[in-house]
């Protein structure tokens, strides 16, 4: 039995929360209170990265786990699922959501092979559960370029092969669905 979500982790019916506006350096953001979703971002042209709705889907699979707080059967508690999980077949190509510079390529038992791409303007995307990376740190990549192949989920991860995809803005995770282009 899943215990109820701790106070403050619930999302009202309809999944929306009151809108907020915040000034972060030269950037003005408008988003949903509490969920970190950014609806609009304005930055100087030299620092501009992709805006919400402009990222390409890195894998064509369906979303099998959403961004947000969820009960973890593995850990027995509520925790933030900081990205979305996209179902896919092992070995399937995973592509860059936008052009940028690879800032990290690593491997660990929990996440498998991980690639992080800096797109400028404080926007970074992360691709977890890869079986193999095809890029190296400091490589320049283009939108749609294959950055790796899907592997098996890491230790303690339920289900079969899937891509865990994150979007971070100035170091904080955001709901990737808000940043991805409509299918």
C-alpha positions as CSV (number, residue, x, y, z in Angstrom):
1,X,0.0,0.0,0.0
2,X,1.3,3.4,-1.0
3,X,1.2,6.0,1.9
4,X,-0.4,9.4,1.1
5,X,2.0,12.0,-0.3
6,X,3.5,14.3,2.4
7,X,1.8,17.7,2.8
8,X,3.1,20.1,0.1
9,X,3.8,17.3,-2.5
10,X,0.2,17.1,-3.7
11,X,-0.7,18.6,-7.1
12,X,-4.2,20.1,-7.2
13,X,-6.8,18.5,-9.6
14,X,-5.9,19.4,-13.2
15,X,-2.2,19.3,-12.4
16,X,-1.7,23.1,-12.4
17,X,-0.6,25.4,-9.6
18,X,-0.7,29.2,-9.3
19,X,1.6,31.0,-11.8
20,X,4.7,32.9,-10.5
21,X,7.1,35.3,-12.1
22,X,10.7,35.6,-10.9
23,X,13.8,37.6,-12.0
24,X,16.9,35.5,-12.2
25,X,19.9,37.6,-13.3
26,X,19.0,38.9,-16.8
27,X,16.2,36.3,-17.2
28,X,12.6,36.7,-16.3
29,X,10.8,33.3,-15.7
30,X,7.1,32.6,-15.4
31,X,6.1,29.2,-14.1
32,X,4.0,27.1,-11.8
33,X,4.6,27.5,-8.1
34,X,6.1,24.5,-6.5
35,X,6.7,22.3,-9.6
36,X,9.6,24.3,-11.2
37,X,8.0,24.3,-14.6
38,X,9.1,27.3,-16.7
39,X,6.5,28.6,-19.1
40,X,8.5,31.5,-20.6
41,X,12.1,32.6,-20.4
42,X,13.7,35.8,-21.8
43,X,17.5,36.2,-21.9
44,X,20.0,38.3,-23.8
45,X,20.7,36.8,-27.2
46,X,24.3,35.9,-26.4
47,X,23.2,33.8,-23.4
48,X,20.0,32.4,-24.9
49,X,19.5,28.7,-24.8
50,X,16.4,26.8,-26.0
51,X,13.1,28.1,-24.7
52,X,10.2,25.9,-23.4
53,X,8.6,24.0,-26.3
54,X,11.8,24.1,-28.4
55,X,13.6,20.9,-27.5
56,X,13.4,17.8,-29.7
57,X,12.3,14.5,-28.3
58,X,15.5,12.4,-27.7
59,X,13.7,9.1,-28.2
60,X,10.3,8.4,-29.9
61,X,9.0,6.1,-27.1
62,X,6.0,6.8,-24.9
63,X,6.4,8.5,-21.5
64,X,6.2,5.7,-18.9
65,X,7.1,7.8,-15.8
66,X,6.3,11.5,-15.4
67,X,8.3,14.3,-13.7
68,X,7.2,15.0,-10.1
69,X,7.0,13.4,-6.7
70,X,6.2,9.7,-6.7
71,X,6.3,6.9,-4.3
72,X,9.4,4.7,-4.8
73,X,8.7,1.0,-4.1
74,X,12.4,0.4,-4.3
75,X,13.3,3.0,-1.6
76,X,10.0,2.9,0.4
77,X,9.5,6.6,0.4
78,X,8.3,9.6,-1.6
79,X,10.9,11.3,-3.8
80,X,11.2,13.6,-6.8
81,X,11.5,11.9,-10.1
82,X,13.6,14.7,-11.6
83,X,12.9,13.8,-15.3
84,X,10.7,11.7,-17.5
85,X,11.2,8.1,-18.6
86,X,10.8,7.3,-22.2
87,X,10.2,3.6,-23.2
88,X,12.5,2.2,-25.8
89,X,14.3,-0.9,-27.1
90,X,17.8,-1.7,-26.0
91,X,20.3,-0.4,-28.5
92,X,18.0,2.3,-29.9
93,X,19.6,5.6,-30.8
94,X,19.2,8.5,-28.4
95,X,19.6,12.0,-29.9
96,X,20.5,15.5,-28.6
97,X,17.4,17.6,-27.8
98,X,19.2,20.7,-29.0
99,X,22.7,21.8,-30.1
100,X,25.3,22.4,-27.4
101,X,28.5,21.2,-25.8
102,X,28.8,17.9,-23.9
103,X,29.7,18.7,-20.3
104,X,29.7,15.2,-18.8
105,X,30.0,11.6,-19.9
106,X,30.1,9.2,-17.0
107,X,29.0,5.7,-15.9
108,X,27.7,4.4,-12.6
109,X,25.7,1.3,-11.4
110,X,22.5,3.2,-10.7
111,X,22.2,5.3,-13.9
112,X,24.3,3.4,-16.4
113,X,26.0,5.6,-18.9
114,X,25.1,9.3,-18.5
115,X,25.5,12.2,-21.0
116,X,24.9,15.9,-20.1
117,X,24.7,18.6,-22.7
118,X,25.0,22.4,-22.0
119,X,22.8,24.3,-24.4
120,X,23.6,27.8,-23.2
121,X,21.5,30.2,-21.2
122,X,21.7,27.9,-18.1
123,X,19.9,25.0,-19.9
124,X,21.4,21.5,-19.5
125,X,19.8,18.2,-20.6
126,X,20.7,14.9,-19.2
127,X,20.3,11.4,-20.8
128,X,20.5,8.5,-18.3
129,X,20.4,4.7,-18.7
130,X,22.5,4.7,-21.9
131,X,24.3,1.5,-22.8
132,X,26.9,3.4,-24.7
133,X,27.8,7.0,-25.3
134,X,28.9,8.1,-28.8
135,X,30.2,11.5,-27.6
136,X,33.0,12.8,-25.3
137,X,33.3,15.7,-22.9
138,X,33.7,19.0,-24.7
139,X,32.3,17.7,-28.0
140,X,29.9,20.1,-29.9
141,X,26.7,18.4,-30.8
142,X,23.8,19.4,-33.1
143,X,20.0,18.9,-32.4
144,X,19.1,15.4,-33.5
145,X,22.7,14.1,-33.4
146,X,23.0,10.6,-31.9
147,X,24.7,10.9,-28.5
148,X,24.4,7.3,-27.4
149,X,22.4,4.0,-27.5
150,X,19.8,3.0,-25.0
151,X,20.9,0.4,-22.4
152,X,19.3,-1.4,-19.5
153,X,18.0,0.6,-16.5
154,X,20.4,0.8,-13.5
155,X,20.3,-1.0,-10.2
156,X,17.0,-0.8,-8.4
157,X,15.2,0.6,-11.5
158,X,12.0,-1.2,-12.4
159,X,11.0,-2.1,-16.0
160,X,12.9,-2.7,-19.1
161,X,15.0,-0.4,-21.2
162,X,14.1,3.3,-20.9
163,X,15.7,6.7,-21.2
164,X,15.6,8.9,-18.1
165,X,15.6,12.5,-19.6
166,X,16.1,15.6,-17.5
167,X,16.0,19.3,-18.2
168,X,17.8,21.7,-15.8
169,X,17.7,25.4,-15.7
170,X,20.4,27.1,-13.7
171,X,21.0,23.8,-11.9
172,X,17.4,23.1,-11.0
173,X,15.4,20.4,-12.7
174,X,12.3,21.4,-14.7
175,X,9.5,19.3,-16.1
176,X,10.9,18.1,-19.5
177,X,7.5,17.9,-21.1
178,X,7.2,21.7,-20.8
179,X,10.5,22.1,-22.8
180,X,9.8,19.5,-25.5
181,X,8.2,20.4,-28.8
182,X,4.7,19.0,-29.4
183,X,4.7,15.6,-31.0
